[in-house]
Each structure stands twice: as C-alpha cells, then as structure tokens.
Amino acid sequence: MAIQINPVAGRIGAQLSGVQLSGDISAEDFDFINAALLKYKVLFFREQFLSDEQHESFSRRFGDQVPHPTVRSAEKSNAILHLDAKETRANSWHTDVTFVANYPKLSILRGVVIPPYGGDTVWANTATAYADLPEPLKQLADNLRALHTNLYDYAAPRNTSDAGLKRYREQFTAQVYETEHPLVRVHPETGERSLLLGHFVKQIQGVSNNDSKQLIRLFHDRITHVDNTVRWRWQAGDVVIWDNRATQHIAINDYGDAERIVRRTTVAGDVPYGVDGRLSQAIKPTPETLSPKTEADKKHLAA
C-alpha cells in the first residue's frame, strides 16, 4: 500500500498513513517521508505504538541522535527524553534547544499517556511567517541577531511545593548555555528563510531592552498567528515528526492534573547561518560549544 498524505492545515502539517514506522521502511518510502517533512514541516502518524528501541531506530534514519544537553535521558536510553507533565509543561512557544549553536534539525515525539481531554500541541511555520513579511520588515529581520539561553522559566514550578517541577528546573539550568543566532536563518536543504525566535530568546543584539521586546513581539506575533498554525489532538500511539529548523510549537496546558507522558528523540542539526552568511556563535559555556552528542561529550564539556 502506498503512503497517503492528507494535509491537516493550509500552511503546515500533514497526516501520513499506509506506513508502520516500526517496520523495515524501504529507502524509497523513507525518501518520500523526508520530502514530505521538508514540504509540510510537521508530519502526523496515528496508531504506531513504538517501543523505545523502535523509536530510536527510526530516529537514526534521519541522522545522529543527540541527547538533551542538560536534562538526563530516559532510563536505558542514550537519546530519549521522557516528558512527564508532573515535571514539566512546555506551554510556551519555542523551537527545541536553540540555546546551543547546532540545535536539533528535527524532533520525533510519541504519545505514551494522553489525557482524556486537552493536551493538544500546536505548531507554527516559521518559513511562511518570514515569507509573508512586508519587504521593509524582511530587510530589518535579515540584519538582526538574537541571544538565546536556557535560563528561561518554562520549566519552572507552578508553586513552590511542587518538588518534581523544581527538580526539573534545577536540572534544566544547572549548566548555562548562551548562543547568538541570526533572526533569519537559511534552511540548509530547502534554501527557505525562516524566523528563528521562541521562548529561549533573551535579547535582540545591539538594541535597548525595550526595543528588543518590541522587535521580538513584532516578529513572533507573525509566527504564531492562528492562520500560520496546525493543532493536533493526541491519541496514545501517535508519532509526530517536525522540522525543528522551520517551526515552533507549544503544548497546551489545559488538562489540569491529568497524566500526560510523551517521549522525544532529536536528531543533530547544523550550525545555522543568516542571510549574510554569518554563522550562529556559541557564547556559553565556551565559544567552541556545540550541542553534546554523547554522554562522553557532556562529561568533557562539564570538566
């Protein structure tokens, strides 16, 4: 049976059927999936029910897996990030791990425990957001650079008695990362230009704090406009893949104290470059810092 594509929204997102990600996917079918990802930015798959091993095996088809630089991988895994709503809720707009220079090129998330209501995830297309800018705003964005850092409170506890969230926050920020990225990055495969923002952005470089806030709001509102998004209602067993170089996402925190567990792998990315060709620049821990790919790399950076 050939793989079927059904767009989910007008500017981003498509559901693929007729393929089991746990199986032996042919080179032709994998190329089809990869091409669809570049076109639609986010791909949705129902009823996959992957094991950790199958999840990682499929992830490696796209490149080297990279663990989170500050948060421990799941037990018996070198690359899977276990995301439990009791510990963290990523309920603000972001692109994954942009506080390092070579942040992941894509992420693969699977639904393990899904609440009976709420808990949807929304993705936005950062390439169409840029394409829709008036020419004067494109010229402005093309020349801006922004400082990204993991010192952001999306992982902070909702109250001081929530020990799980406090522990996650402490782990997330134990090592401080800062990286300067172009506000507009050029996609290394499609050549598209996209806006690189999200909640890890701390400051637009070279302007006052007030001007920085205004500029971030101006461009970020273009990314997250409802016409530029797709919303997914999770079911247990779902798998979602997104191009982390051309999207942002947010997990909607509207399910109260219900259990919600998802698991994620990420694939190593390149160092972005802007319209002027300048590369992103790591600042902390050292100017040479890239996202660590292995536990050995992380120990070396921590030494």
DRENLUMTI-972496 format. One line per 3 residues: their letters; for each residue x, y, z of N, C-alpha, C. Coordinates in Angstrom, 3 decimals. Layout:
! residues N
A) X:Y:Z:X:Y:Z:X:Y:Z ~ ... .
//
This chain:
! residues 303
MAI) 0.844:-1.194:0.000:0.000:0.000:0.000:0.879:1.243:0.000 ~ 0.621:2.168:-0.888:1.405:3.396:-0.974:1.086:4.303:0.206 ~ 2.069:5.087:0.600:1.865:6.049:1.678:0.919:7.145:1.187 .
QIN) -0.061:7.477:2.024:-1.040:8.504:1.700:-0.753:9.764:2.511 ~ -0.897:10.934:1.859:-0.705:12.222:2.523:-2.025:12.974:2.543 ~ -2.404:13.440:3.733:-3.594:14.276:3.879:-3.219:15.531:4.661 .
PVA) -3.162:16.699:3.993:-2.861:17.936:4.720:-3.845:18.150:5.860 ~ -3.327:18.681:6.964:-4.153:18.915:8.149:-4.540:20.382:8.262 ~ -3.706:21.266:7.776:-3.989:22.700:7.780:-3.415:23.309:6.504 .
GRI) -3.756:24.571:6.257:-3.421:25.181:4.978:-1.954:25.485:4.775 ~ -1.224:25.816:5.855:0.160:26.252:5.714:1.186:25.314:6.324 ~ 0.718:24.354:7.116:1.663:23.489:7.820:0.938:22.227:8.259 .
GAQ) 1.632:21.092:8.148:1.130:19.868:8.728:0.416:18.944:7.765 ~ 0.757:17.649:7.831:0.070:16.628:7.039:0.095:15.317:7.808 ~ -0.996:14.557:7.672:-1.057:13.225:8.267:-0.698:12.196:7.218 .
LSG) 0.198:11.292:7.575:0.608:10.214:6.677:0.026:8.894:7.173 ~ -0.467:8.106:6.264:-0.997:6.787:6.582:-0.441:5.788:5.576 ~ -0.620:4.503:5.883:-0.113:3.473:4.992:1.327:3.104:5.239 .
VQL) 1.846:3.432:6.419:3.226:3.071:6.758:3.308:2.809:8.251 ~ 4.060:1.786:8.632:4.351:1.496:10.030:5.812:1.859:10.311 ~ 6.007:2.818:11.181:7.343:3.315:11.463:8.196:2.290:12.200 .
SGD) 7.557:1.275:12.758:8.295:0.216:13.446:8.849:-0.825:12.485 ~ 8.412:-0.770:11.237:8.797:-1.793:10.275:10.067:-1.464:9.523 ~ 10.345:-2.301:8.533:11.518:-2.125:7.682:11.129:-1.191:6.532 .
ISA) 11.286:0.097:6.747:10.878:1.096:5.758:11.900:1.120:4.625 ~ 11.427:0.980:3.405:12.324:0.975:2.257:12.968:2.344:2.072 ~ 14.075:2.375:1.352:14.749:3.646:1.066:13.823:4.585:0.304 .
EDF) 13.024:4.036:-0.600:12.091:4.860:-1.382:11.029:5.479:-0.482 ~ 10.471:4.683:0.435:9.449:5.210:1.337:10.038:6.217:2.312 ~ 11.268:5.955:2.768:11.887:6.914:3.678:12.131:8.246:2.969 .
DFI) 12.604:8.201:1.734:12.817:9.436:0.976:11.497:10.189:0.796 ~ 10.403:9.436:0.616:9.081:10.044:0.493:8.705:10.770:1.786 ~ 8.947:10.122:2.921:8.636:10.735:4.220:9.490:11.978:4.437 .
NAA) 10.765:11.889:4.112:11.654:13.031:4.314:11.264:14.211:3.433 ~ 10.890:13.928:2.180:10.446:15.005:1.282:9.160:15.642:1.797 ~ 8.252:14.817:2.330:7.009:15.347:2.889:7.291:16.229:4.096 .
LLK) 8.279:15.831:4.912:8.633:16.633:6.077:9.144:18.005:5.669 ~ 9.989:18.052:4.650:10.510:19.342:4.187:9.402:20.229:3.627 ~ 8.400:19.619:3.021:7.304:20.384:2.433:6.291:20.839:3.479 .
YKV) 5.847:19.920:4.329:4.751:20.212:5.262:5.241:20.629:6.650 ~ 6.513:20.430:6.952:7.159:20.862:8.192:6.816:19.990:9.406 ~ 5.575:19.481:9.488:5.166:18.599:10.577:4.384:17.435:9.978 .
LFF) 4.737:16.203:10.392:4.047:15.008:9.914:3.440:14.264:11.096 ~ 2.194:13.808:10.915:1.452:13.117:11.965:1.171:11.674:11.544 ~ 1.362:10.746:12.471:1.126:9.324:12.229:0.279:8.774:13.375 .
REQ) -0.841:8.135:13.061:-1.683:7.514:14.075:-1.298:6.036:14.265 ~ -1.626:5.510:15.455:-1.583:4.077:15.774:-0.234:3.435:15.440 ~ 0.830:4.043:15.932:2.166:3.494:15.711:2.653:2.650:16.896 .
FLS) 2.415:3.094:18.124:2.739:2.345:19.340:4.182:1.823:19.322 ~ 5.121:2.739:19.109:6.528:2.363:19.048:7.080:2.044:20.426 ~ 7.977:1.083:20.489:8.791:0.871:21.671:9.936:1.887:21.654 .
DEQ) 10.655:1.987:22.768:11.823:2.871:22.797:12.829:2.485:21.714 ~ 13.066:1.188:21.563:14.040:0.725:20.574:13.597:1.076:19.151 ~ 12.331:0.886:18.856:11.807:1.218:17.523:11.844:2.720:17.286 .
HES) 11.534:3.479:18.317:11.581:4.943:18.238:12.991:5.403:17.874 ~ 13.972:4.894:18.586:15.356:5.285:18.324:15.835:4.798:16.957 ~ 15.433:3.587:16.576:15.849:3.045:15.280:15.331:3.910:14.146 .
FSR) 14.068:4.309:14.214:13.514:5.173:13.175:14.193:6.541:13.190 ~ 14.436:7.066:14.375:15.084:8.367:14.505:16.450:8.379:13.828 ~ 17.196:7.291:13.975:18.543:7.241:13.396:18.535:7.255:11.875 .
RFG) 17.414:6.976:11.251:17.339:7.062:9.786:17.591:8.499:9.312 ~ 17.293:9.465:10.152:17.435:10.875:9.777:18.813:11.447:10.097 ~ 19.608:10.729:10.899:20.921:11.241:11.266:21.290:10.820:12.677 .
DQV) 22.335:11.424:13.213:22.801:11.104:14.558:21.824:11.633:15.600 ~ 21.444:10.760:16.528:20.617:11.213:17.633:21.459:12.040:18.598 ~ 20.827:13.027:19.210:21.534:13.866:20.173:20.687:13.973:21.431 .
PHP) 21.267:13.665:22.599:20.515:13.816:23.845:20.351:15.288:24.196 ~ 19.431:15.563:25.082:19.283:16.932:25.570:20.561:17.338:26.286 ~ 21.044:18.552:26.081:22.332:18.939:26.666:22.319:19.103:28.180 .
TVR) 21.129:19.270:28.791:21.106:19.483:30.241:20.224:18.491:30.991 ~ 19.246:17.895:30.335:18.312:17.002:31.012:18.691:15.552:30.729 ~ 18.695:14.719:31.763:19.071:13.324:31.610:18.136:12.590:30.655 .
SAE) 18.711:11.685:29.872:17.908:10.832:29.006:17.126:9.832:29.845 ~ 16.088:9.248:29.232:15.280:8.255:29.920:16.134:7.053:30.302 ~ 15.683:6.321:31.312:16.405:5.136:31.758:16.572:4.145:30.610 .
KSN) 17.766:3.564:30.500:18.121:2.581:29.473:18.101:3.170:28.059 ~ 18.292:4.472:27.969:18.337:5.124:26.655:19.414:6.192:26.664 ~ 20.074:6.367:25.524:21.065:7.428:25.390:20.497:8.695:24.765 .
AIL) 19.256:8.621:24.266:18.775:9.749:23.473:17.324:10.112:23.707 ~ 16.543:9.284:24.367:15.113:9.570:24.537:14.902:10.497:25.732 ~ 14.151:11.564:25.508:13.779:12.496:26.569:12.367:12.148:27.030 .
HLD) 12.245:11.808:28.307:10.965:11.446:28.908:10.319:12.717:29.439 ~ 9.141:13.060:28.926:8.470:14.311:29.286:7.158:13.985:29.989 ~ 7.164:14.173:31.303:6.022:13.881:32.157:5.456:15.205:32.654 .
AKE) 4.149:15.391:32.491:3.519:16.653:32.891:3.667:16.938:34.379 ~ 3.977:15.916:35.179:4.208:16.150:36.599:5.518:16.890:36.831 ~ 6.398:16.877:35.838:7.713:17.504:35.990:7.884:18.742:35.128 .
TRA) 7.320:18.748:33.942:7.496:19.898:33.048:6.335:20.015:32.086 ~ 5.989:21.238:31.760:4.951:21.512:30.767:5.466:22.615:29.853 ~ 5.773:22.271:28.618:6.371:23.222:27.669:5.268:24.068:27.042 .
NSW) 4.616:24.854:27.893:3.421:25.569:27.469:3.711:27.012:27.064 ~ 4.774:27.207:26.312:5.008:28.476:25.632:5.725:28.173:24.320 ~ 5.630:29.106:23.387:6.133:28.864:22.039:7.652:28.754:22.027 .
HTD) 8.155:27.712:21.335:9.610:27.549:21.266:9.994:26.638:20.099 ~ 11.252:26.755:19.720:11.947:25.791:18.869:12.914:25.053:19.779 ~ 13.014:23.738:19.621:13.771:22.938:20.583:15.248:23.309:20.650 .
VTF) 15.719:23.589:21.863:17.139:23.648:22.238:17.925:24.706:21.465 ~ 17.304:25.839:21.161:18.024:26.865:20.400:19.076:27.590:21.221 ~ 19.230:27.230:22.491:20.288:27.849:23.281:21.652:27.253:22.979 .
VAN) 21.732:26.217:22.123:23.027:25.742:21.628:23.149:26.108:20.149 ~ 24.375:26.103:19.662:24.609:26.589:18.298:24.031:25.647:17.244 ~ 24.311:24.353:17.381:23.817:23.391:16.388:22.589:22.673:16.943 .
YPK) 21.537:23.432:17.183:20.330:22.845:17.775:19.725:21.805:16.817 ~ 18.885:20.890:17.318:18.429:19.753:16.512:17.747:20.157:15.213 ~ 17.982:19.334:14.170:17.321:19.598:12.894:15.885:19.104:12.895 .
LSI) 15.592:18.065:13.680:14.215:17.593:13.766:13.998:16.885:15.088 ~ 12.734:16.785:15.463:12.335:16.084:16.670:11.257:15.072:16.318 ~ 11.256:13.957:17.053:10.261:12.903:16.856:9.644:12.611:18.211 .
LRG) 8.351:12.872:18.342:7.641:12.761:19.612:6.559:11.707:19.496 ~ 6.432:10.862:20.530:5.373:9.866:20.517:4.523:9.982:21.770 ~ 3.233:9.761:21.603:2.298:9.832:22.710:2.266:8.521:23.466 .
VVI) 2.544:8.577:24.770:2.551:7.381:25.612:1.300:7.340:26.485 ~ 1.104:8.376:27.293:-0.113:8.515:28.094:-0.728:9.861:27.746 ~ -1.950:9.836:27.253:-2.618:11.048:26.778:-3.825:11.342:27.670 .
PPY) -3.994:12.585:28.111:-5.135:12.907:28.974:-6.463:12.735:28.228 ~ -7.550:12.521:28.955:-8.850:12.311:28.306:-9.369:13.548:27.595 ~ -8.857:14.699:27.946:-9.227:15.944:27.268:-8.026:16.882:27.345 .
GGD) -7.924:17.802:26.371:-6.839:18.780:26.372:-5.495:18.151:26.045 ~ -4.453:18.927:26.244:-3.097:18.442:26.000:-2.678:18.453:24.547 ~ -3.402:19.189:23.694:-3.010:19.275:22.286:-1.662:19.983:22.148 .
TVW) -1.007:19.762:21.008:0.191:20.522:20.649:-0.098:21.306:19.376 ~ 0.414:22.528:19.325:0.236:23.406:18.167:1.612:23.731:17.598 ~ 1.728:23.641:16.275:2.963:24.005:15.581:2.720:25.204:14.682 .
ANT) 3.769:26.005:14.482:3.713:27.171:13.596:4.830:27.081:12.569 ~ 4.566:27.599:11.386:5.501:27.564:10.264:6.315:28.855:10.253 ~ 7.595:28.764:10.609:8.425:29.966:10.680:8.916:30.425:9.315 .
ATA) 8.794:29.560:8.308:9.189:29.943:6.941:8.104:30.786:6.282 ~ 6.842:30.363:6.375:5.772:31.172:5.804:5.617:32.480:6.577 ~ 5.926:32.460:7.882:5.876:33.703:8.656:6.844:34.730:8.083 .
YAD) 8.040:34.275:7.729:9.003:35.188:7.105:8.549:35.591:5.702 ~ 8.102:34.641:4.922:7.712:34.924:3.536:6.598:35.968:3.451 ~ 5.737:36.004:4.466:4.610:36.936:4.462:4.965:38.336:4.953 .
LPE) 6.176:38.545:5.431:6.560:39.862:5.923:6.605:40.878:4.780 ~ 6.188:42.106:5.014:6.430:43.164:4.029:7.932:43.332:3.808 ~ 8.307:43.763:2.644:9.720:43.845:2.301:10.545:44.656:3.304 .
PLK) 10.060:45.810:3.800:10.871:46.541:4.785:11.136:45.734:6.061 ~ 10.158:44.921:6.491:10.366:44.097:7.683:11.313:42.938:7.403 ~ 11.268:42.407:6.177:12.245:41.377:5.814:13.661:41.941:5.893 .
QLA) 13.854:43.126:5.360:15.189:43.734:5.375:15.658:43.988:6.798 ~ 14.735:44.398:7.659:15.083:44.603:9.061:15.473:43.275:9.718 ~ 14.634:42.271:9.552:14.886:40.970:10.177:16.187:40.355:9.680 .
DNL) 16.481:40.518:8.391:17.682:39.921:7.798:18.962:40.378:8.487 ~ 18.920:41.540:9.116:20.126:42.124:9.685:20.184:42.051:11.210 ~ 19.255:41.329:11.823:19.217:41.233:13.279:19.755:39.888:13.756 .
RAL) 20.330:39.907:14.952:20.787:38.681:15.615:20.257:38.696:17.040 ~ 20.052:37.501:17.596:19.411:37.401:18.904:20.182:36.451:19.806 ~ 20.181:36.752:21.090:20.808:35.906:22.094:19.773:34.929:22.646 .
HTN) 20.099:33.631:22.596:19.246:32.571:23.128:19.916:31.965:24.355 ~ 19.126:31.599:25.383:19.669:31.000:26.597:18.670:30.027:27.213 ~ 19.180:29.047:27.943:18.289:28.116:28.641:17.809:28.663:29.979 .
LYD) 18.212:29.856:30.358:17.723:30.483:31.584:16.347:31.085:31.336 ~ 15.416:30.185:31.084:14.040:30.590:30.825:13.145:29.766:31.728 ~ 12.049:30.325:32.211:11.281:29.683:33.270:10.128:28.810:32.778 .
YAA) 10.169:28.331:31.505:9.074:27.465:31.076:9.041:26.172:31.885 ~ 10.192:25.777:32.453:10.252:24.563:33.258:10.086:24.860:34.745 ~ 9.778:26.085:35.079:9.689:26.461:36.483:8.443:25.866:37.126 .
PRN) 8.482:25.648:38.433:7.321:25.092:39.129:6.157:26.058:39.147 ~ 4.961:25.501:39.138:3.760:26.331:39.241:3.599:26.880:40.653 ~ 4.125:26.148:41.637:4.147:26.642:43.001:5.344:26.013:43.708 .
TSD) 5.747:26.611:44.813:6.993:26.200:45.451:6.904:24.821:46.090 ~ 5.723:24.270:46.229:5.591:22.946:46.834:5.674:21.827:45.808 ~ 5.752:22.161:44.562:5.791:21.138:43.507:7.225:20.675:43.317 .
AGL) 7.606:19.603:44.015:9.005:19.161:44.037:9.478:18.670:42.684 ~ 8.612:17.967:41.918:9.015:17.445:40.621:9.404:18.541:39.655 ~ 8.616:19.587:39.590:8.923:20.696:38.701:10.166:21.459:39.160 .
KRY) 10.343:21.579:40.454:11.541:22.254:40.957:12.801:21.493:40.579 ~ 12.758:20.158:40.707:13.930:19.346:40.338:14.240:19.477:38.852 ~ 13.194:19.474:38.023:13.413:19.596:36.583:14.031:20.946:36.254 .
REQ) 13.519:21.989:36.876:14.061:23.329:36.647:15.538:23.388:37.005 ~ 15.889:22.818:38.161:17.281:22.838:38.597:18.178:22.083:37.628 ~ 17.697:20.945:37.132:18.476:20.158:36.172:18.609:20.900:34.841 .
FTA) 17.518:21.526:34.415:17.490:22.194:33.117:18.481:23.353:33.045 ~ 18.683:24.029:34.166:19.517:25.234:34.164:20.841:25.049:34.901 ~ 21.184:23.809:35.266:22.423:23.582:36.015:23.644:24.069:35.244 .
QVY) 23.651:23.862:33.939:24.695:24.402:33.070:24.068:25.474:32.195 ~ 24.599:26.683:32.244:24.036:27.795:31.469:24.604:27.779:30.056 ~ 23.701:27.854:29.083:24.080:27.954:27.680:23.595:29.296:27.125 .
ETE) 24.428:29.908:26.292:24.031:31.102:25.538:24.586:30.980:24.124 ~ 23.770:31.331:23.159:24.185:31.305:21.757:23.564:32.488:21.031 ~ 24.339:33.101:20.163:23.814:34.165:19.295:23.463:33.571:17.937 .
HPL) 22.193:33.705:17.552:21.711:33.220:16.268:21.254:34.392:15.395 ~ 21.295:34.218:14.078:20.628:35.201:13.210:19.127:35.129:13.445 ~ 18.447:36.246:13.343:16.987:36.252:13.473:16.346:35.526:12.291 .
VRV) 17.023:35.558:11.151:16.560:34.844:9.959:17.624:33.823:9.584 ~ 17.258:32.541:9.605:18.192:31.501:9.191:17.805:30.974:7.821 ~ 18.794:30.482:7.102:18.582:29.893:5.781:18.576:28.377:5.941 .
HPE) 17.511:27.744:5.481:17.390:26.296:5.629:18.430:25.597:4.770 ~ 19.215:24.664:5.333:20.309:24.058:4.574:19.855:23.111:3.470 ~ 18.602:22.642:3.491:18.116:21.725:2.465:17.180:22.388:1.469 .
TGE) 16.309:23.251:1.933:15.318:23.873:1.034:15.724:25.257:0.565 ~ 16.635:25.908:1.281:17.005:27.276:0.963:16.006:28.309:1.460 ~ 14.910:27.866:2.095:13.925:28.805:2.619:14.519:29.621:3.766 .
RSL) 14.034:30.843:3.885:14.393:31.672:5.025:13.275:31.569:6.067 ~ 13.663:31.508:7.334:12.660:31.397:8.394:13.080:32.229:9.595 ~ 12.102:32.625:10.399:12.353:33.417:11.591:12.752:32.499:12.743 .
LLG) 13.860:32.806:13.383:14.385:31.985:14.465:14.193:32.732:15.788 ~ 13.100:32.363:16.472:12.760:33.014:17.741:12.315:31.945:18.737 ~ 11.352:32.265:19.608:10.873:31.326:20.613:11.294:31.735:22.007 .
HFV) 10.826:30.970:23.004:10.985:31.433:24.384:12.414:31.368:24.910 ~ 13.344:30.797:24.170:14.737:30.834:24.603:15.430:32.138:24.210 ~ 14.763:32.998:23.468:15.354:34.281:23.085:15.347:35.221:24.285 .
KQI) 16.500:35.787:24.553:16.646:36.716:25.678:16.726:38.165:25.215 ~ 17.400:38.407:24.094:17.674:39.792:23.712:18.015:39.877:22.237 ~ 17.467:40.884:21.543:17.940:41.243:20.211:19.216:42.050:20.394 .
QGV) 20.279:41.609:19.761:21.578:42.225:19.972:21.649:43.626:19.366 ~ 22.352:44.520:20.084:22.639:45.846:19.551:21.549:46.877:19.733 ~ 20.473:46.533:20.464:19.394:47.499:20.706:19.073:47.502:22.201 .
SNN) 18.287:48.478:22.637:17.913:48.568:24.046:16.973:47.434:24.428 ~ 16.827:47.206:25.735:15.911:46.168:26.205:14.487:46.418:25.738 ~ 14.063:47.663:25.779:12.703:47.985:25.348:12.532:47.736:23.850 .
DSK) 13.495:48.193:23.044:13.410:47.948:21.603:13.452:46.456:21.305 ~ 14.260:45.718:22.071:14.339:44.279:21.879:12.982:43.624:22.112 ~ 12.310:43.985:23.185:10.995:43.420:23.484:9.996:43.715:22.371 .
QLI) 10.042:44.942:21.859:9.118:45.330:20.790:9.395:44.546:19.511 ~ 10.668:44.374:19.190:11.022:43.640:17.976:10.659:42.168:18.086 ~ 10.934:41.567:19.237:10.571:40.173:19.430:9.071:39.990:19.285 .
RLF) 8.303:40.865:19.904:6.841:40.771:19.812:6.377:40.941:18.362 ~ 6.959:41.898:17.658:6.569:42.167:16.274:6.721:40.930:15.401 ~ 7.883:40.288:15.482:8.137:39.149:14.601:7.504:37.862:15.132 .
HDR) 7.480:37.715:16.446:6.917:36.480:16.991:5.411:36.387:16.744 ~ 4.731:37.525:16.784:3.293:37.515:16.503:3.003:37.045:15.083 ~ 3.900:37.300:14.166:3.736:36.816:12.783:3.839:35.298:12.729 .
ITH) 4.734:34.733:13.536:4.909:33.280:13.541:3.670:32.588:14.076 ~ 3.141:33.070:15.191:2.105:32.350:15.922:0.685:32.762:15.546 ~ 0.532:33.583:14.512:-0.824:33.927:14.057:-1.570:32.645:13.729 .
VDN) -2.837:32.576:14.115:-3.600:31.324:14.008:-3.618:30.770:12.586 ~ -3.599:31.622:11.569:-3.609:31.142:10.183:-2.330:30.404:9.811 ~ -1.296:30.560:10.624:0.017:30.000:10.319:0.311:28.751:11.143 .
TVR) -0.716:28.147:11.736:-0.502:27.055:12.681:-1.322:25.822:12.331 ~ -0.960:24.722:13.005:-1.745:23.484:12.944:-1.822:22.925:14.358 ~ -2.996:22.409:14.727:-3.220:21.879:16.081:-3.525:20.391:15.995 .
WRW) -2.875:19.605:16.863:-3.020:18.146:16.831:-3.609:17.649:18.136 ~ -4.701:16.893:18.016:-5.312:16.229:19.156:-4.689:14.850:19.301 ~ -3.898:14.669:20.347:-3.138:13.450:20.545:-4.018:12.248:20.870 .
QAG) -3.562:11.090:20.403:-4.053:9.806:20.852:-2.842:8.964:21.241 ~ -3.020:8.045:22.199:-1.923:7.154:22.559:-1.462:6.387:21.325 ~ -0.148:6.302:21.126:0.405:5.617:19.963:0.756:6.529:18.810 .
DVV) 0.345:7.789:18.887:0.687:8.740:17.822:2.187:9.010:17.791 ~ 2.686:9.320:16.596:4.056:9.806:16.408:3.984:11.075:15.570 ~ 4.714:12.093:15.992:4.775:13.350:15.246:6.242:13.686:14.994 .
IWD) 6.557:14.055:13.766:7.904:14.493:13.382:7.811:15.937:12.925 ~ 8.717:16.775:13.387:8.725:18.140:12.865:10.129:18.605:12.532 ~ 10.184:19.468:11.511:11.431:20.099:11.104:11.695:21.231:12.081 .
NRA) 12.639:21.025:12.977:12.921:21.987:14.041:13.624:23.238:13.523 ~ 14.015:23.229:12.244:14.662:24.391:11.625:13.652:25.340:11.019 ~ 12.386:24.939:10.967:11.378:25.751:10.275:10.053:25.799:11.019 .
TQH) 10.081:25.514:12.315:8.841:25.502:13.095:9.081:25.998:14.512 ~ 7.979:26.363:15.153:7.895:26.483:16.597:6.708:25.635:17.044 ~ 6.639:25.345:18.350:5.484:24.598:18.860:5.215:24.970:20.308 .
IAI) 4.022:24.591:20.761:3.596:24.833:22.128:2.680:23.693:22.543 ~ 2.847:23.205:23.770:1.960:22.182:24.328:0.913:22.896:25.186 ~ -0.362:22.735:24.841:-1.425:23.462:25.523:-1.654:22.867:26.914 .
NDY) -1.555:23.717:27.924:-1.674:23.278:29.318:-3.120:23.467:29.781 ~ -4.006:22.586:29.311:-5.438:22.725:29.610:-6.058:21.415:30.079 ~ -5.260:20.566:30.731:-5.742:19.251:31.127:-5.628:19.011:32.632 .
GDA) -5.493:20.106:33.396:-5.497:20.015:34.845:-4.408:19.107:35.375 ~ -4.801:18.211:36.289:-3.844:17.284:36.899:-3.835:15.924:36.221 ~ -4.463:15.814:35.048:-4.474:14.538:34.326:-3.054:14.156:33.917 .
ERI) -2.813:12.855:33.781:-1.487:12.373:33.402:-1.254:12.603:31.910 ~ -0.072:13.071:31.586:0.329:13.248:30.182:1.810:12.922:30.066 ~ 2.139:11.887:29.327:3.534:11.484:29.132:3.801:11.326:27.645 .
VRR) 4.827:11.998:27.166:5.292:11.836:25.789:6.797:11.595:25.834 ~ 7.343:11.008:24.758:8.774:10.729:24.694:9.315:11.256:23.372 ~ 10.523:11.826:23.427:11.058:12.538:22.267:12.489:12.138:21.982 .
TTV) 12.800:12.011:20.701:14.186:11.968:20.253:14.442:13.197:19.400 ~ 15.692:13.607:19.338:16.084:14.694:18.452:17.289:14.251:17.634 ~ 17.403:14.818:16.443:18.482:14.475:15.515:19.397:15.685:15.372 .
AGD) 20.688:15.441:15.416:21.686:16.508:15.418:21.510:17.436:14.218 ~ 21.634:18.717:14.492:21.493:19.721:13.446:22.817:20.380:13.099 ~ 22.748:21.257:12.115:23.915:22.028:11.694:23.921:23.369:12.423 .
VPY) 25.007:24.102:12.315:25.064:25.454:12.846:24.406:26.392:11.833 ~ 23.352:27.111:12.217:22.651:27.970:11.254:23.521:29.103:10.734 ~ 23.136:29.570:9.557:23.740:30.794:9.038:22.632:31.721:8.554 .
GVD) 22.927:33.014:8.623:21.934:34.003:8.264:22.001:34.378:6.794 ~ 21.194:35.360:6.431:21.136:35.837:5.051:22.496:36.367:4.613 ~ 23.253:36.929:5.557:24.579:37.467:5.245:25.674:36.401:5.273 .
GRL) 25.295:35.151:5.543:26.265:34.068:5.572:26.945:33.856:6.910 ~ 26.698:34.737:7.872:27.336:34.604:9.189:26.709:33.451:9.965 ~ 27.556:32.636:10.583:27.107:31.502:11.369:26.649:31.941:12.756 .
SQA) 25.800:31.121:13.361:25.498:31.289:14.776:26.782:31.123:15.582 ~ 26.807:31.743:16.768:28.011:31.714:17.590:27.678:31.325:19.017 ~ 28.230:30.195:19.491:28.083:29.815:20.891:28.875:30.785:21.758 .
IKP) 28.302:31.145:22.907:28.954:32.070:23.839:29.278:31.370:25.159 ~ 28.303:30.653:25.723:28.499:29.891:26.955:28.082:28.446:26.722 ~ 28.754:27.484:27.381:29.857:27.616:28.328:31.158:28.155:27.725 .
TPE) 31.443:27.835:26.435:32.625:28.375:25.770:32.240:28.697:24.340 ~ 32.998:29.543:23.671:32.689:29.856:22.271:32.758:28.658:21.336 ~ 33.396:27.566:21.767:33.511:26.382:20.919:32.364:25.387:21.156 .
TLS) 31.467:25.704:22.067:30.445:24.750:22.485:29.451:24.455:21.375 ~ 29.251:23.157:21.135:28.144:22.701:20.306:27.313:21.769:21.160 ~ 26.138:21.408:20.690:25.288:20.506:21.449:25.980:19.159:21.609 .
PKT) 26.199:18.677:22.841:26.896:17.401:23.031:26.101:16.243:22.466 ~ 26.776:15.348:21.744:26.099:14.245:21.074:26.088:12.961:21.894 ~ 26.976:12.836:22.857:27.063:11.619:23.638:27.279:11.970:25.103 .
EAD) 27.094:10.991:25.978:27.365:11.204:27.394:28.831:11.577:27.601 ~ 29.730:10.981:26.807:31.144:11.311:26.929:31.392:12.773:26.586 ~ 30.717:13.258:25.550:30.859:14.665:25.172:30.399:15.575:26.294 .
KKH) 29.281:15.213:26.941:28.747:16.046:28.007:29.698:16.084:29.197 ~ 30.299:14.934:29.521:31.250:14.914:30.618:32.469:15.767:30.296 ~ 32.895:15.736:29.024:34.045:16.541:28.610:33.730:18.028:28.768 .
LAA) 32.517:18.437:28.357:32.156:19.842:28.460:32.041:20.289:29.904 ~ 31.617:19.371:30.779:31.431:19.723:32.175:32.740:19.773:32.946 ~ 33.784:19.176:32.388:35.081:19.085:33.101:35.746:20.456:33.218 .
//
